[in-house]
Amino acid sequence: MSRDASDRAATGIRGLDDILGGGFPRNRMYLVEGEPGAGKTTLALQFLLEGAKRGESGVYATLSETEDELRDVARSHGWSLDGVEICDLQTSEESLQADSQYTLFHPSEVELSETTRSVLEVVERVNPARVVFDSLSEMRLLARDSLRYRRQVLSLKQYFTQRHCTVLLLDYDSTASGDFQLQSLTHGVLALEQLAPEYGGQRRRLRAKKIRGIKFRDGYHDFSITTGGLVVYPRLVAAEHHQPFERQTVPSGLPELDKLLGGGLDRGTSTMLLGPSGVGKTVIVTQYVKTAADRGETVAVYLFDESPDTWRIRAEGLGLDVGGHLESGRISLRQVDPAELAPGEFAQAVRQTVEQGCRMVVIDSLNGYRHAMPEERFLTLHLHELLSYLNQQGVITFMVLAQHGLVGSELESAIELTYLSDNIILLRYFEAFGSVRQAISVVKKRTGNHERTVRELRLGPGIQVGETLQEFQGVLSGRQLILGAGAGAHSTNGGSSQAAER
């Protein structure tokens, strides 16, 4: 049976509520599991504070941390727990000596009963709508017997259901121990994970393993712990974000480049600029960025490989005055720290800029994007989903990809990513008469015709796309021949050749 948003207990974590369709279904018991430091306590506190904000009383029953420690955690996030009742169930010094005090009953039986009774007394007095148990591992140790532990949890489940409480049980990861009792007894299971890459900060992700009775967004979702609590980045599903937009062709501001592209680039498409380092890929993108800003559009440029100052200095050195657009906010340069990024966090940042009206997005470069997350599996699928989303929003997307080598034909490393793009612009170096020159060509355009020629590209001052290189053959492969009148028998790869060969 499905439930609407009015039947949900919102967690106060926007991304998590989005994953759950509004929050946890009310009046049920849920398991939140994860390793120490994964964020269970922070999530639980946010859950109770959100209830207090909505006028719902809450109880935090703690077996693993003292009340002072919990308040310290809250203060570190800028929170006050005045609206939350804390039931401190820490074992006292006297109860640690229980073996010498109790003869008729085993100490564990007495301690577990006292623990349960203490919680129920607080619940009867406060009459809460939300309850947190932190943590069940301590109760499991007190029970000592798995059957008795299971019966205790069942009793608590029935009790809180009758009192219309929404309960979160915090526990360690059950997959390591193989104990799945709680997973079967509870209405839902939320797993928090933290990953430690070989370099850089920790990566955190969560997954709703089950939530009975509702449809939720399954799979892994990245999240981070910041001052202020958990920030969850729901996995981007492009199919959920269809947005109608006007189909139109956008010019670059360079007539010869537009001619090469069959008039320009179409809205809702992605373009990859492919070539060796320094050949002019970012410069071509900057031309498009400035032209879009001149039209009054907002552009977001994500820099993985260089600083915003370097990007700006290069643009102005080529005669592209972007200073005014940067000051007005029409162009935003966002430097990405490669060691601190999760793919979900990056996708969420891009999505927010688009929802705020951004019409052009630049990822410079894909090499940096991949190197930023070297241990992330399925990174190409993350990127595919992001590009699909941007296309459906009518955004023009540019991706810069540097090939290995300078003049050679080492395209293999880029082949696996080219299928992601609607358009591919290929830039190459070539040698001619003792100088190194640049060539540009369009090798793919899904949404229309384009020139199938190779033109010379000249940079600085300004950007010039020259005429077709009719006197050369093999420019794209890096083994070109000089043809035509006066060419003689020259070959740019160092050997002699037949100039008339084609």
N, C-alpha and C positions, 0 to 999 in steps of 0.2 A: 504494500500500500504506500503510495507516495504522499509526501507531506509538503505543504506550502511553507513559505518563509515565516509565517506567523507561528508555526509550530517549532521553530528553531531557536536554540540558545546560541546567540552570536558569541564568537570567541573574542571579539575586539581586535582580531588580526585580519585585516582586509583581505589579503591574499588567501588565507585559510578559509575564511567565510565564502570566498568565491569558489574555492575547490569543493566545499561542502554544500553549495547552493543556499547559503544563508547562515549556516552554523550547524551544530549538533541537534538532531531531533530531541525534543525535550523529554524529561522524565525517564531517561534511560541511563545505563551505566556504560562507560567507555574506558578502554585501556589506552594509555599513552606510554609507549615504551621506547627505550633508547639507552645508550651508554651514558655514564656520568659525563656531564658537560655538554650533552646534546641539546639542551634547552627545555627539558621537561618542566622544571620548576618555573621558569620564566613564562612559558606558555600557560601553565596553570594559574599563575598570578594574574596574567592578562585576562584569562577567562573569568576569574572572580571579580576583578575590577570592572570589567564590562558589565557584569551583572549588577554591581553596585551602582554603576552609572544609570542603569535602567530601573533602579529601585528594587532590585532583587537581592535579598540577603545571601551571604555566602559563608561557608565554614572551610577553613584549611586545617585538616588534621595531619599533623606532621610527626612521623616516627624517626625521620632521618636527619632533620635540622631543627635547631632550637628556634624559638620565636625571635630572638635577637638576630640570628643569622638570616631569617626570612626578611625581617625589616631592613637589614643591611642590603640585601639583594634589591628590595624595592627602592630604597634610597638611591642606589647606584643608577637606577633607571628614571629617577625623578618622580617616583610614585609615593603615595601615602596609603597605608593599609588600614586607615581608621574605619573604613566601612566593611572590613572583613574580620570575622571572628577567627582567631587562631587558637586551635586546640593542640597544645604541646604535649605529646605523648612520649617524650623522651624517657627512657628507663632511668629511674633514679638510682642513687648509690645503694639504697636499701634493697631495692628489688634485684640488684645484681648479686646480692647475697642470698637469693631465694632458696638455694639448696639447703641452707642451714635453718630456714624458717618454716618450711612446709614439709610435713611428714606424711599426711594422709593423701594429698594430691601431688602430682608432678608439678614442679615450678612452672613449666610452660603452660599448663592448663590454667593455673591461677593468673599468670601474666596476660595471656590472651583474653581471658574473660574480663579482666580489669581494663585492658585496652579498649575492648569493644564497648564496655559499659561507659567508659569516659566519653567516647565519641557520641554515644546515643544520648547521654545526658545533655551535652552541648546542643545536639540537634533538636531535642525536645524543647530546650529553652529558646533557641534562636529561630526555629522553624525555617531553615534556609531553602532557597530554590536551587542553589548550586553548592556542591560539596566536592572537595579534593582530598584524596588520600595519598600521602607522600611518605614512604613508598610501600608498596605491597611486599617487597622483598623482606622488609623487617617483619611484617606479619607472618610471612611464610616461615621465617626462622623461629618465631614464637610458637607457631603451630607444631613444627617438627614432623608432623605426620601429614602426608599429602591429602589423605581422605578428610581429615579434620579441617585442613586448610580449605579444601574445596567446599565443604559444608558451611564454613564460616563465610566465605565469599557469597555463596548462594543465599544465605540468610540476610547478609547486608543488601544484596541485590533486591530481594523481595521487600525488605523493610523500606528502602529508599524509593522503590517504585510506588509503594502504597502512599508515601508521603509526597509524591510528585516532585522528586528531586532529580536534577541532572548531575551525574557523578562522574568525575574523572579519577581513574586509578593510575597512579604513576608507578612504573616498574622498569627493571632493566630489560634488555633485549632478550626475548624468550628463544630466539632462533639459536643462540649459542648454547643454551642449556637443554634445548629440546623439550621444554615444558610449555605445552600449549593449552593448559587448563583455562587460564584467564581469557585467552583468545576465543575459546569456545563458549565461555560463560557470558562474556560481555556483548553489548549490542553493536559495538564497533571497535576497531583497532587502528590507532594512528602511530606509525613508526617513525622515529626521528633518527637520522644517521649523521655522523660526522666522518669525513674522509681527510686523511693527512697526505697531501701530495709530497713528492720528494723535495719540492721547493715551493715557497709561497705559503699563504695563509690557509687555514683549514677551510674545507668546503663542506657545507651542510645541505642535506636534502631530507624531505619527508615524503611519506606515502601513506595514503589511506588504504589499509589492507582490506577492510570491510566496513561498511556502514549499512545496517539492515534497513530496508524500507524506503530508501531514497536513491536517487541517481546522483553520483558524484563524479568528479574528474579524477580518474585513476592515473596510475603511473607516478613517476618521481617528479618532485617539484623542488627546486632550489630554494633555500632560505638563508638568511643571515641574522645574527644577533647583534643589534646595535643599541646605543643608549636610547631607551624608549621601548625596548622589547624586540620580539621577533618580527622580521619583515619577510614575508613569503612571496615568492615569484611563481605564480601558477604556470604550469607548462602551457606554452602557446599552442593553440589549436586553430590553424588558419581558417578552417571551415566554419568556425563560429563567428567570423568577423567579416562577412560580406558587406561591402559598402558601395552603393552606386556612385559612379563618377563619370565625368565627361571625357570621352576618348578624344585626344588631340595629339598632334605632333609638336614637340617642343624643340626649338632651334638652339644651337650652341652659341650663336653670335659670330661664327666664322663660316661664311658662305661655302668655301671649298670643303670644309669638314661636313657641313650639312649635306652637300652634294654627294660626298662619299657615303653618307648614311642614308641616302634616298630621301632627303628632306629633313631629317632629324630623328630624335628618339621619341617613342610613343609613351604616353603616361601609362602607369601600371606595368612597366617592364623593368627588368634588371639588366645591367650592362657590366661586363667584365672587361677590364683593360689588362692585357697580358703582354709581358715583355721583360727584358732584363733590367737590372737596377739602373736608375738614372736615365732611362731612355725617354722619359717625358709622360709617363702614365698619370702621375699626380697633377702635372701641369694641365693636361687635357681635361681632367675632372675639375680642376679649379676654374677653368674657363666656363664650364657648364654651371658651376656653383655661383660665380659672379653674375652670369647672365640671368639666372633664376632670381637672385637677390635684386638685380636691377628691375625685374618685373614685379617686385614686391612680395615674392614668395619667401617662405622660411626654409632654411636648409640646415641640416645637422650633419656635422663631419666628425666621425669617430676615428681618432688617431691612435694607432697601436705602435707605430714605429718611430714617430718623431714628436717633437714638442709643438704646441700651438705657435710659439714665436718663430720657429724654423719654417713652419708652413706659411705664415704671414710674410716673412722676409722674402721667401722664394717667390711668392705670388707678386709682391710689389716689385721685385727685381725684374720680373718679366713684363711689367707694365700693367698688371692687373690690380687696380686699386680696390682693396677689400676692407680698408680701415673703417670707413663709414658704416658698412654693413655689419662689421663685427661690433661696433659700438652700439648700433641700433638693435642688435639681437637678431637681425634677419639671417645672419650666418653665425652659428654656434660651433665652436671648436671644443671638442670634449676628448681630453687625453685619457686613454684607458690604461690602467696599471696592469700589465700582463700577469703579475703574480697574485693579484687579488680578485680575479674575475671568475664568476661562474656563468655558464651559458644562459641559464634562466634569468639571471640578473641583467645581463646585457640585453636580452630580448625584451625584458620589461622596460628597460630604459628607452629603447627604441620605440616601443609601443606608446609610451607616455608622450614622447615628442610628437608622434604622429597624431595622437588624440588632441594635442594642443595646436594642431594646424600645420605641422611640418609637411612639405610637399616634395622634398628631395633628401635622400639619406646617402651618405658616403661611408664606406668601410675601407679604411686605408691602414693596413692592408690585410688581405686574407691570410698572408703568411704570419702576421702578428696575431691574428685571431686564432689561428691553429696553434701557434706556439704558446699563446696565453693559457691554453687549456690542453696541454699535451697528453694528460692522462684521462681526459674525458672521452668515453666511448660514444659512438654515434654522433659525433660533432657535426658531420656533414648533414645528418638528418635534422639537427637543430637549425642549421643554416637554411636548409630547404624549407622548413616550416616558416621561418622568419621571412624569407623572400616571398613565399606564397602570400603571407599576410600583407606585406607591403604592396605587392601587386594588386591585391584585392581592394586596397585603400586608395589606389590611383597614384601611388608614390613612385617617383623615378629613383631607382637605386643604382649606385655605382660601387663596384668592388674592384680593388686594385690587387693584382696578383703578380709578384715578381718571379721570373723564371731563374733557374740556375744558369750560370755562365753569362758571358757578355755578348759574344758574336756567334756562338755556336747554335746548334739546333736542338738544345736540350728541352723538349717540350713535355717529356714523359711525366714529370712531377705535377704538371698542371692539368693533364687530361682528365683526371678523375673529378675535377671540380667544374669543368666547362659546361657540363650538362645542366648545371644549376641556372645558367644565365640565358636570357632571351637574346641578348646581343653580345658579340665578342669583337673587341677592337684589338688588333694585334700590332704591336710596335716592335721594330727590330733595328739593330745597328747594321750598317754595311760600310764597306771600305770602297773608296773611289779616289783614284789619282792622289794618293798620299794623305787622304783625310778620312776621318770617321764621320759618317752621316747617319741620319735616322730616317726610317721609313714607317709609314702607317697604312694599314689596310683594315677593311671590315670583312671578317670571315663568317659571320653569322648574324642574321636578323630574322627573328621568327615572325614579326608582324608586318613585313613588307619587303620590297625590293631594295637593293643597295648596289653600289658600284663594286665590281669585282676587280678593281685595279689596285696597284700599289703606288702610293704617292710619297714624295719626300716631305719630311717634317722638319721645320727649322724653328729653333727656340732662341729667343732673346736678341734684341728687345722685341717683345710681342711674340705671338704664335702664328706661324705661317704654314699652311698646307699647300705644297707646291703641285706641279703638274705630275702626270703619270710618268713613272720611271720606265720609259719605253726602251732606253738604251741598256738596261740591265736585265739579267736573267738569274734566278736563284737567290734573290734578295732575302726571301723569307727563310730559306734553309741555311743562310750564312755562307753559301758557297757560290756567290754570284759571278757571272761572266759579264764583261763589258761588250756590248754589241753595237752595231751601227757604224756610221762613217767615222773614220779616224780612230777606231778602237784598236786596230791592229790585231795583235794576237795576245792581248793582255788578259789575264785572269786574276781576279782580286784575291784568290786563295794562294797565290804565290807561284803557281806553275803556268806554263804556256797552254793555250787552248785554241781551238778553231773558233774564231769570232763569229763566223756565220752559223755555228751550230745552234740549234734550237731544240 
